[in-house]
Amino acid sequence: MRVTAQLIDAASEAHLWAERYDGDLGDIFVIQDEITASVVGRIGPELLAAEHARESPKPHHGLDAWECVVRAVFLCSQLSEESSRKMLPLLDRAIGLAPDYAQALAMKGWITMWRAFQGWEDMGYALALARNVVQQAIAADDKEPWAYLAQMMTAYATRDDVLAMAAVSQAVAINPNSAFAHGQLGLAHANGGRAAEAIPCIDYALRLSPREAFLGDFQFYYAMAYFQGANYQLGLSYAREAHRLRSGHAYPLVIGTVCAGLLDNQEAATDLLGRLKSLVSDISWDWVGATSGFVRAEDRARLIEGLARAGLN
């Protein structure tokens, strides 16, 4: 049996995406599940790009709540200080227009926590805000995956592995075809000290959505997992790729610098540390040790050792 799926923009009739699936008719239900997962995972980036292009010409003050969230999701995928900062007024407008908009509430918590992990927001402020909006989001819609992804971010800040795993597992259960959620599950395993369990989750996320809008983050998840598993060469390689894809994301540079330092690759360490300082000028051992989501003290100690060996005073 062969099934062909296509995604067409109904307004412009532009062809956005197509894929062909072949399989044995005897496995019809397996094929159905595989097609569903693939279509949901793969059209996500295409839909996001198309909707962003549709809404971009409109002024911010003319956007409705849904349009604000579309723009915010696209900006979130860019993973930079500027894009994350621009998200906040969009999400505030969405919440102002629709106070029970669970995704907008949750994304505000998620991105504020993300900015704190990069060194661009105070962690105490971010944690208090995120906990508050997560409660509001879950009360508004307990089937919104972003609410649990935001809750997972608060768990990273307190190194609560049980809460992190419960939250991200709930997000995956709600939307099992979300590549982003599966990637975040891999990150949760890496932070919890389970590199061997992290890698298959990230692999699966990439199979679901090889053109994922958050692809730069997936490379970062690999870097985190390989660092945690003490494979510093692969950690460095994936951190560099994450930086290439999203040069404004600070934490891949932290992991890359650490891995280069632990490998005694001084050329790479000097280069990455310089790039890191350009994004987070006051980067320090204390900040990295205090804000790292790694649950195990020995993992955090290796972070600091790698930074020291890379030349961070």
N, C-alpha and C positions, 0 to 999 in steps of 0.2 A: 504494500500500500504506500502511496505517496500523498503527502499533504503539503500544500503550499499556502503560506500565510503572508499577507501583505498589509502594510500600514500606509494609508493614503490620507492626505490632508483634504477633508471634504470641501473646504472653502476654495482652495486653489487647485485642487486635484494633483498636487505635487506628490510624487512617490517618495516616501520617507524611509521605508524599510521593507525587506522581503527575506524569507527563509524557506527552505525546502526540507521536509522530513520524510525519511524512508524507514519502513519497518515491516515486520511480519504481521499479517493480519491476525494471527493467533494471539498476539500480544497487544491487542487493541487498547486495553485499559492502561497498560504500561506506557504505550506510545502517547495516549491522551495526556497522562500526567507529565511526560517529558515535554510534550509540545506546550502545555500550559505553563510549566516552569520556564521554559526557554522564551516563550513569547512575552510573558510578564517581565522577566529579567532584561530582555534585550530591547524592548521598545521603550523602557523607562528613560534612558538617556535621550532617545530620539524625541519622545514626547516633551521632555523638559526643555530641550533646545528649541523645539518648535513653538511651545507656549511662551518661552522667554522672548523669542523673536517677535511673536505676535503682540506681546504686552510692552516691549521696550520703548516704542515711540510715545507711549502715553506718559503725561506728567504724573509725578507721585501723588499729588493732591486729588487726581481724578480716578485713582485706582479704587476698586472695591476690595473687600477683605481677601477673597480668593486670589485676585490678581497680585495683591501684595505678597501673599505666601508663595505664589509661583516665582516671583522675582527673588524672594528670599531664599528659596531652595536653590535656585541657580547660583546666587551669590555664595551660598554656603559651600557649594561644590568647588568654588575657586580657591578656598583655603588660604586666605591671606588676611593681613591686618585690615587693609582697606575694605575688602569685600565683606568681611565679617562685621566691621563697624557700620557699613551701609545697610546691613540686614536689620539692625535694631530698630530704626525708625519705621521701616516697612512693617515689621512685626508689631510694633506698638500701634501703628495705624490699623492693622488688621484686628488687633484685640480691641481697640477703641470702637471699631465698627461692629465687631461681633465678640463680645466679652467672653463667650463660652467656646470660642474657636480653639479646640483642643490642640490641633497641630501648631497653630501660631504660638500658643502658650508654651508648648513643649519645646519648639524650636528656639524660642527666646532663652529658655533655660539651657538647652544644649549648647548654643553658640556662645553664651556668656561663660559657661564652664570651659569650652574649648579655648576661648580667648585667655582665660586665666591660666590654662596649662601652657599656653605659648608665652606667658609673661606680660600680657597686655591688659589684664584686669586683676584687681585684688582678689585673691582666692577666697577670703572670708566673705566678701561682698557677693561674689559669684555663687558660692555655695548656698548662702541664705536665700538669694533670689531664685536659684534653680529649684531648691526644695519647695519653695512656695508655689512656683508656677507648675511644677510637676503634680502637686496635690490638686491644683485647680484643673489641670488638663485631664487627669484621671477621673476626677469628679464629673467633668463635662462629657468625657467619652473614654471609657475604660478599654476600648478596642483601638485606640490610636497608638501605633507602634512608636512614634516619636516620643511619646510620654515616657515609655520605658527606656528608650535610648538616652533620654535626658537623665532619668533616674540612675542609669548605669554610670553616667559621667559624675554624678555626685558620689557614687560608690567608689570610683577611682580616687577621688579627692581624699576620702577617708580610708582608703585601702581595705574596703569591705568586700572581699572576694565573694562571699555568699550572696550579698545583695546584687553585686555586679552581674553574676551569673544568672541569678533569678530574673533580673530585669531584662537582660538581653535575650534570655531564653523565652521570655514572654513576648518580646517583640518578634522573634522568629516564629513562634507559635501562631501569632496573629497573622503574620504575612510570611509564610514559608518560602515564598518566591522572591523575597527582597534580598538582592545581592548585598546591599549596604548592611542589612541586619546580620547576614551571615559573616560578612567581613568584620563587623564589630564583635561578633561572637569569638572570632579568632583573636582579636585584640584582648578580649577579656581573659581568654586562656593564657595569652602571653604575659599579661600583667599579673596573673595569678601564679605564674611559675610553671606553666604547662606548655612549653614550646612544641612538643610532639603532637599535642592535641590542637594547637593553634593553626598549624600549617594546613591540614586538610580543610578546615573551615574557610580559610582564605582561598585555597584552591577552588573549592566549590563555588564561592562567591564569584570568582573570575569566570568559571565555566558558565554560570548563570548569565553574566553580563560582561562580556569581554570589552565592551565599549562604555563601561560604567562611568557616569559623570564624576564619581568620587574615585576614579582610578588611581590618582596620586595618593589617596589615603590608603588604598589597598597595598601599594608598594611600601608604604610606611608600616603597615601592619606586619608585613613580611620582615621588615628590618627589625621591628620590635621582637618578633618571635625568634629570629636568628640570633639577635644579641642575647636574648634570655637563654637560649640553648648553647651559648658560647661559640657559635659559628660566626666569628667576627668578620671573616672575609665576605660571606654572603650578606651579613648585616650591613656592612659598608656598601656593598654593591646595590642593595635595595634602597638604602637611605639616599644614595646618590641619584637613583632613578626617581624616587619620590620627590627629591629636590628639583630635578629637571622638569618634572611634570607640574609641580606647584612650588615655584621658587619662593613664594611668600610664606610658606608653612615652616615655622621655626623648628618644631620638634624633630623632623627628620635630620636636620643639621646637628641636633644634640646627639642623636643616636649614631650618625655618621662620624662625628668628631670622636665620640667615645670608642667606637670600633676601630677607627684609624689609630687612636692613641694606644689601645690594647694590642694592636698589631705592630706597634712601633713604626708605622708608616708616617713619618714626620711630614713628608710633602703633602699628603692628603689631609693630615690633621691640621696643618697650618692653614691650608686653603679653606677647609670647612669651618674651622674656628673663626676665621676672618669673616666668612659669610654669616655665621651665626651672630657675631657681635654687631654686624650691620643691621640685623633684625631686632635683636634684644641687647641693647647696649650695656645693660648692667647685669648680664649673665654671670652667675657665680656658682660655686660648688653648693653653697647653702641653699640657693634657690632651687637648683636641680634636685638636691636631696629632699627638700621639703615638699616639692610639688609632684615628684614622680609618682605614678600610679602603681609601680611595681610593689607587690605585697611583701616579697621576701627581702629582708634587710641585706642579704648578701648580694642581691641583684642591684639594689640601690648603691651599695658600696662599690660595685664594679663600675657603675656609672661615674661615680666621683673619681675613682682611680683612672678611668679612661680619659676623663677631662684633664686631670692633672698631668698625665703622661702626654696629652696632646698640647700642653702648654698653657692651659687656663690657670691663672694665679688665684 
